[in-house]
Amino acid sequence: MRALLQRVSEASVAVDGKVIGQCGPGLLILICAMQGDTEVEADQLASKIAKLRIFTDEAGKMNRSILDTAGSALVISQFTLAADTSRGNRPGFSRAAPPVEGRRLYEYFAAQIAAQGIATQTGRFGADMKVRLVNDGPVTLWMES
């Protein structure tokens, strides 16, 4: 699985002009299931993200996790993280998991983030979504399982 994490002050996602998910201080997690991914990769990634020390402590150092700060998460499916831009000018997405499997693993991953004790909301798989965020830092990290 591939994830792009953004530490945020706030984030929201809307479909057809209606906000369907949001979070306060915490993480916006853009996630893509790749071909061959299973629950094992989702479990590992969710566990790592929950413990990742990217929030500042009282000394201003990145030394606290989302769990330490009682932050929340907004998890958005984004198959474009699978983009292959090595040839030509049009990205290819053939390395992304097929839609049925991608949806299943996206929903599973979001549930695993919530199971870590993180208040979690989601977007809508396959929908045309409008995502708003206030990146805190900015802190943006790329992760792969």
N, C-alpha and C positions, 0 to 999 in steps of 0.2 A: 504494500500500500504506500501511497505517497500522500504527504500532508504538507500544507503550507500553513504555518501558524503565525498569527499576528496578535501581539499583545495589544489589547484595546481598552479604552476607557468606556466605550459602549459600541454596540453593533446591532444592526437589525437587517432583516430580510423581508422583502415584500413580493407578493405575486398578485398580478392584476390590481396593483394599487393598494392592497391590503397587507399590513404587517402580519406575518405568520410566525415569526420567531425573533427573539432579541436576547441580548445579554448586557449586563452592566460591566464593571471592571472584570477582566478575565481574558479569554481567548476566542478569537474567531479562527475556526479550524476548517480550512478547505481540504477536502479529502477525495482521493481517487483510488478505487480498487483496480489493481492491475491484473492482467491475465495470470492465472495460476495462484492468486492470493486465496487464503483460507481464513478461518476464524483465528488461527494461530497468529498470523501477521497482524490482524486487527487487535487481538488481545495484547500483543507485545507493544504495539504502537500506542494504544490507549494507556497502558501502564507507564510507559516512558513519558508520555505527554503530561500525565497527572503529576509526575515527580520532577519534571524538568524545572530547574531553578532559574527562572528568567524574570521574576518579579523582585523589586527592590526591597531591601530590608531597611531598618531605621538608619543605617549608615550610608544608604544610597547605593549599595552593592547589589547586583543581581544574585540573590542568595535564597530566595523563597520560591516555592512552587505555587501553582494555582490552588492546591489543597491548603497550603499554609496561609494563603490570603483569603480563603473562602470565596474565591472568584467563581464566575460562571462561564459557560461556554456556549457558543453558537456554532453548530456543525453544519456545513454546507457541502453538498456533493458537487464535485467539479471534475468532470472527465477530461477537461483540457489540460490537467496536470500530467496526463499521459502523452502529451504532444511530442512527436518526433519531428524536429525541424532540421534534420541533418541533410535533407535533399530538397532542392527547389524552394519555392516560396510559400507553398501551402502546407501547413502542418498535417501530419497523419496521426490518427488516434487508434490505430489497430492494436496497440499494446494495452489499451484499457480493457477491463473485464467487460464481457457482453452485458447489455443493459439489465437483464434479469438478475444475473449474479452480482453486478455492480450495485444494484438497489439493495439486495439482500445484505451484502457486506457493509454498505453505507449505514443501513439501519442497525445492523449488529454493532458496528463501531460506535455509533452514537449511544447505543444502549450500554456499551462497555465504558464509555466516558462517564455516563451517569452513574454506573455501578461503582465507580471510583469514589463517589460521594460529591460529584460536581454537578451543580444545577445546570441542566443541559436543555437547550432548545435546538430545533433543526429547521432547515429549509424544506423544499419539496423536490424530491428526486425527479430529474428530467424537465422541470418547469423552467420557464424564462423568469429568472429571479433578479431583483434589484437589491444589491447589498450595499448598505451604508455602514461606515465604521469611522471611528476616531482612533487611529493607530497611536499607541502610547509608547513614546520613546524616540523615534520609532524602533520597534523590535519586531523583526520578521525572520522566521526560521523555516528552512526546508528540511523535511525529514522523510526517510524511507525505511520501511521495515525490512 
